[in-house]
Amino acid sequence: MTSTVARLSRRAAFTHLRHVAPVPTATAPTPVRRVYEQVERDFGLLAPPIALHAAAPGLLAAAWCILRETLLVTGTTSRRERESVAAAVSAANSCPYCVDVHQAAVRGLGGGGNAPTALPAVLSPELIGVAVDFHYLNRMVNVFLRDSPLAVVPAALLGGARGAAARLMGLLAAREAVPGQSLPLLPDTVAAARRLPDDLRWAADLPHVAAAMTGAAAVVEDAGRRSVPAAVRQLVRECLHDGTAAPDDLTQAARWLDARLAGLSPTDRPSGRLAMLVAFASYRVPDSAVAAVQAGGHGDAELLGLAAWAALTAARRHGDVLARAYEAAG
């Protein structure tokens, strides 16, 4: 059953993409094909939030690695608990695509109704890992995928489609994944052991998650150095650490963003605008912000590198905040 679903989903996965060209399985380079094969084996289908990274094979492996090792690998929490966190983070980030998918998984696993839309005050390290992953994936999905996997379903059929999605996601989510099997997919340049960064310290007692997060972070940081101007990286980090957030009011948010971009050179401002929007308000990224970066010479791999760097930098900051709450709770 699930192998049939995997085959049927391959073409559909690429129809969800925006701004980047698909990399079909038949023509994919070996590193990409290896990730695709493991995604289909362990997730049950070629998930578009992972496939969107395929123009940058290292980022593809990194995105899959942290998703697999946090969400799919069985630990002390249930898959339903982990899916509930994925759905709640997705709701907080206004990511309707991920909300639809992971609420369906919660229902399919016997959760009934909709998944919670708010996180508990304190999360265990396993659930912090899921939260960090979805703070990353939501941002990428908001930029590079259409609004919902059910976007083409007529309104009259939407109820039935949601029920079918819940049954399918429940079936796929019942699978178990062996810890660590995604790690060899990471580029050789990050295969060697690295010190766990302080903002990822919550993973210290979860070896497979620590290795996945450390390796993925190294890949994304390298992509950021190549795709994001140094001044933009500094601006995003400063804004994330000063405790402010983009205002909800659109006019005020535009002024807030313009004020922070004012110190960048005209050449760096398109990259700065997109990076800041991805980090702080990915659901507000307009096509024009992406087009401006592409016009500056960023191809698909560089565009993905910029967005991935901003997304993971923001996700790590959220993880650090969650870790502090966990530590304070004792």
C-alpha positions as MATLAB code, in Angstrom:
seq = 'MTSTVARLSRRAAFTHLRHVAPVPTATAPTPVRRVYEQVERDFGLLAPPIALHAAAPGLLAAAWCILRETLLVTGTTSRRERESVAAAVSAANSCPYCVDVHQAAVRGLGGGGNAPTALPAVLSPELIGVAVDFHYLNRMVNVFLRDSPLAVVPAALLGGARGAAARLMGLLAAREAVPGQSLPLLPDTVAAARRLPDDLRWAADLPHVAAAMTGAAAVVEDAGRRSVPAAVRQLVRECLHDGTAAPDDLTQAARWLDARLAGLSPTDRPSGRLAMLVAFASYRVPDSAVAAVQAGGHGDAELLGLAAWAALTAARRHGDVLARAYEAAG';
ca = [
       0.000    0.000    0.000;
       2.593    2.541    1.096;
       4.936    1.766   -1.835;
       2.018    2.484   -4.177;
       1.364    5.771   -2.371;
       5.051    6.657   -2.722;
       5.021    6.039   -6.473;
       1.807    7.971   -7.029;
       2.990   10.904   -4.912;
       6.244   11.555   -6.782;
       4.800   13.640   -9.570;
       2.288   15.373   -7.301;
       5.074   16.426   -4.913;
       6.623   18.637   -7.576;
       3.354   20.361   -8.508;
       3.326   22.036   -5.085;
       6.565   23.971   -5.701;
       6.913   27.731   -6.154;
       9.977   29.798   -7.164;
      12.314   26.800   -7.672;
      12.415   24.168  -10.392;
      11.629   20.544   -9.494;
      14.318   17.864   -9.568;
      12.468   14.743  -10.786;
      13.583   11.369   -9.495;
      14.461   10.080  -12.970;
      17.030   12.830  -13.578;
      18.135   13.527  -10.014;
      21.844   13.271   -9.160;
      22.826   10.388   -6.886;
      22.855   12.368   -3.577;
      19.348   13.656   -4.274;
      18.045   10.265   -5.327;
      19.414    8.657   -2.153;
      17.493   11.147   -0.015;
      14.320   10.686   -2.058;
      14.535    6.911   -1.590;
      14.897    7.161    2.178;
      12.108    9.734    2.446;
       9.743    7.410    0.572;
      10.847    4.413    2.656;
      10.556    6.059    6.076;
       7.941    8.800    5.584;
       5.865    6.825    3.098;
       5.847    9.405    0.300;
       8.082   12.098   -1.168;
       7.136   14.951    1.145;
       7.062   18.296   -0.722;
       8.528   20.221    2.273;
      11.655   18.092    1.826;
      11.596   17.867   -1.985;
      11.560   21.669   -2.297;
      15.244   21.651   -1.230;
      16.415   19.368   -4.042;
      18.205   22.054   -6.098;
      20.704   22.191   -3.197;
      21.543   18.541   -2.361;
      23.271   19.357    0.924;
      20.266   21.318    2.144;
      17.970   18.515    0.999;
      19.884   16.019    3.141;
      19.972   18.426    6.086;
      16.221   19.132    5.957;
      15.403   15.424    5.778;
      17.872   14.553    8.517;
      16.366   16.858   11.122;
      12.780   15.962   10.167;
      13.447   12.238   10.328;
      15.429   12.194   13.549;
      13.034   14.490   15.453;
       9.583   13.530   14.142;
       9.842    9.974   12.861;
      12.215    8.213   15.261;
      10.452    6.602   18.210;
      11.553    7.755   21.675;
       9.894    8.509   24.981;
       7.106   10.516   23.338;
       4.399    9.150   21.069;
       4.154   10.021   17.389;
       0.796   11.643   18.137;
       2.450   13.956   20.696;
       5.129   14.879   18.187;
       2.580   15.494   15.429;
       0.582   17.690   17.818;
       3.657   19.859   18.413;
       4.270   20.024   14.653;
       0.692   21.190   14.102;
       0.816   23.754   16.935;
       4.093   25.297   15.740;
       2.717   25.379   12.194;
      -0.366   27.240   13.403;
       1.801   29.747   15.285;
       3.799   30.357   12.110;
       0.671   30.751    9.946;
       1.688   27.815    7.755;
      -1.610   26.379    6.460;
       0.149   23.725    4.368;
       1.830   22.165    7.418;
      -1.245   22.646    9.605;
      -3.329   20.622    7.128;
      -0.761   17.815    6.934;
      -0.021   17.469   10.631;
      -3.544   17.969   11.918;
      -4.485   15.162    9.523;
      -1.756   13.012   11.066;
      -3.037   13.728   14.588;
      -6.573   12.762   13.563;
      -5.324    9.678   11.778;
      -3.468    8.584   14.914;
      -6.655    8.774   16.959;
      -6.367   12.348   18.182;
      -9.904   13.299   17.232;
     -10.830   16.817   16.127;
      -8.039   19.278   15.454;
      -4.605   19.190   17.027;
      -3.810   21.771   19.735;
      -2.949   25.184   18.319;
      -0.751   26.250   21.256;
       2.336   24.659   22.769;
       2.573   23.721   26.451;
       4.706   26.114   28.515;
       7.433   23.484   28.860;
       8.495   20.882   26.293;
      10.776   17.882   26.736;
      13.992   17.789   24.652;
      12.376   15.392   22.154;
       9.509   17.793   21.602;
      11.832   20.804   21.489;
      13.491   19.037   18.550;
      10.168   18.757   16.738;
       9.415   22.414   17.453;
      12.796   23.553   16.106;
      12.336   21.449   12.984;
       8.923   22.931   12.253;
      10.016   26.480   12.960;
      12.470   25.769   10.145;
      10.191   23.854    7.774;
       7.208   26.218    8.161;
       9.332   29.107    6.971;
      10.577   27.203    3.932;
       7.113   25.902    3.094;
       5.548   29.365    3.343;
       7.970   30.609    0.706;
       8.340   27.643   -1.636;
       5.053   25.679   -1.542;
       1.462   26.557   -2.349;
      -0.904   27.269    0.543;
      -2.244   23.761    1.068;
      -1.876   20.223   -0.293;
      -5.670   20.354   -0.643;
      -5.715   23.684   -2.508;
      -7.088   22.139   -5.717;
      -9.911   20.233   -3.985;
     -13.385   21.770   -4.619;
     -15.023   23.136   -1.477;
     -17.866   20.611   -1.699;
     -15.389   17.734   -1.537;
     -13.064   19.188    1.084;
     -14.592   17.344    4.047;
     -14.149   13.982    2.376;
     -10.631   14.892    1.270;
      -9.674   15.816    4.830;
     -11.009   12.483    6.073;
      -9.039   10.585    3.448;
      -5.921   12.596    4.297;
      -6.314   11.729    7.982;
      -6.592    8.023    7.207;
      -3.553    8.138    4.919;
      -1.416   10.187    7.310;
      -2.400    7.959   10.213;
      -1.295    4.910    8.231;
       2.000    6.508    7.249;
       2.667    7.886   10.740;
       2.324    4.417   12.265;
       5.697    3.509   10.717;
       8.810    3.422   12.907;
      12.255    4.725   11.950;
      15.579    3.455   13.271;
      17.628    6.270   14.863;
      20.526    7.711   12.931;
      19.992    6.188    9.492;
      19.718    9.582    7.811;
      23.093   10.786    9.100;
      25.185    9.166    6.312;
      23.211   11.233    3.780;
      24.772   14.462    5.055;
      27.694   15.769    2.982;
      31.076   14.258    3.816;
      32.303   17.687    4.854;
      30.102   17.554    7.980;
      30.420   13.850    8.733;
      33.148   14.360   11.326;
      32.077   14.869   14.927;
      31.491   18.512   15.852;
      30.832   20.217   19.156;
      27.136   20.699   19.835;
      26.402   24.449   19.648;
      25.116   25.949   22.892;
      21.732   26.853   21.403;
      21.256   23.173   20.524;
      22.253   21.942   24.017;
      18.726   20.602   24.580;
      19.680   17.695   22.263;
      22.714   16.604   24.312;
      21.007   13.472   25.676;
      19.539   12.503   22.276;
      22.592   11.368   20.258;
      20.813   10.895   16.930;
      19.065   14.271   17.227;
      22.258   16.007   18.350;
      24.146   14.592   15.364;
      21.340   15.521   12.967;
      21.002   19.075   14.263;
      24.753   19.675   14.425;
      25.345   18.311   10.930;
      22.367   20.124    9.435;
      23.389   23.380   11.119;
      26.876   23.063    9.599;
      25.399   22.571    6.117;
      23.059   25.531    6.490;
      25.742   27.806    7.927;
      27.964   26.977    4.959;
      25.096   27.763    2.580;
      24.531   31.028    4.418;
      28.143   32.090    4.036;
      27.846   31.512    0.284;
      24.368   32.963   -0.264;
      23.758   35.638    2.390;
      25.868   38.826    2.633;
      27.716   39.158    5.941;
      25.888   42.385    6.786;
      22.541   40.630    6.320;
      23.563   37.722    8.533;
      24.597   40.165   11.235;
      21.317   42.098   10.967;
      19.142   38.982   11.223;
      21.061   37.681   14.242;
      20.907   41.058   16.006;
      17.168   41.370   15.432;
      16.493   37.818   16.615;
      18.476   38.342   19.796;
      17.135   41.776   20.740;
      13.784   40.254   21.662;
      11.629   42.283   19.288;
       9.129   40.915   16.799;
       7.597   42.217   13.603;
       4.335   44.099   14.386;
       1.095   42.405   13.371;
      -0.206   45.534   11.674;
       0.959   45.432    8.055;
       1.745   49.152    7.815;
       3.695   49.148   11.067;
       5.463   45.937   10.043;
       6.571   47.502    6.750;
       7.973   50.518    8.612;
       9.683   48.228   11.136;
      11.349   46.285    8.345;
      12.361   49.349    6.340;
      13.968   50.904    9.421;
      16.099   47.810    9.974;
      17.098   47.517    6.333;
      18.152   51.175    6.153;
      21.690   50.417    7.284;
      22.323   47.916    4.482;
      23.863   48.860    1.165;
      21.430   49.055   -1.787;
      23.052   45.883   -3.160;
      22.355   43.930    0.039;
      18.809   45.153    0.649;
      16.967   42.582   -1.529;
      18.722   39.730    0.300;
      18.173   41.497    3.594;
      14.462   41.970    2.962;
      13.909   38.334    2.075;
      16.049   37.017    4.934;
      14.269   39.209    7.485;
      10.841   38.248    6.186;
      11.716   34.535    6.299;
      13.013   34.848    9.854;
      10.189   37.006   11.251;
       7.112   36.729    9.015;
       7.515   34.038    6.378;
       3.765   34.015    5.723;
       4.137   37.582    4.428;
       6.871   36.926    1.853;
       5.613   38.420   -1.432;
       6.648   37.059   -4.810;
       8.354   40.397   -5.452;
      10.809   39.841   -2.582;
      11.849   36.507   -4.071;
      12.027   37.946   -7.585;
      14.306   40.776   -6.407;
      16.812   38.283   -5.017;
      16.653   36.201   -8.190;
      17.224   39.329  -10.259;
      20.398   39.925   -8.257;
      21.869   36.679   -9.531;
      20.668   34.027   -7.075;
      19.840   30.754   -8.801;
      17.713   28.079   -7.143;
      20.515   26.716   -4.936;
      21.527   30.182   -3.735;
      17.913   31.217   -3.153;
      17.340   28.088   -1.076;
      20.572   28.738    0.803;
      19.480   32.239    1.751;
      16.029   31.148    2.904;
      17.341   28.070    4.724;
      19.924   30.099    6.610;
      17.330   32.652    7.769;
      14.818   29.921    8.626;
      17.191   27.776   10.681;
      18.730   30.776   12.426;
      15.247   31.788   13.580;
      14.342   28.184   14.471;
      17.455   27.806   16.611;
      16.554   30.981   18.476;
      13.096   29.592   19.218;
      14.696   26.334   20.382;
      16.981   28.225   22.748;
      13.968   29.969   24.303;
      12.184   26.627   24.746;
      15.335   25.100   26.250;
      15.559   27.904   28.805;
      11.969   27.226   29.882;
      12.760   23.509   30.193;
      15.863   24.210   32.264;
      14.004   26.643   34.509;
      11.341   24.011   35.159;
      14.082   21.746   36.526;
];
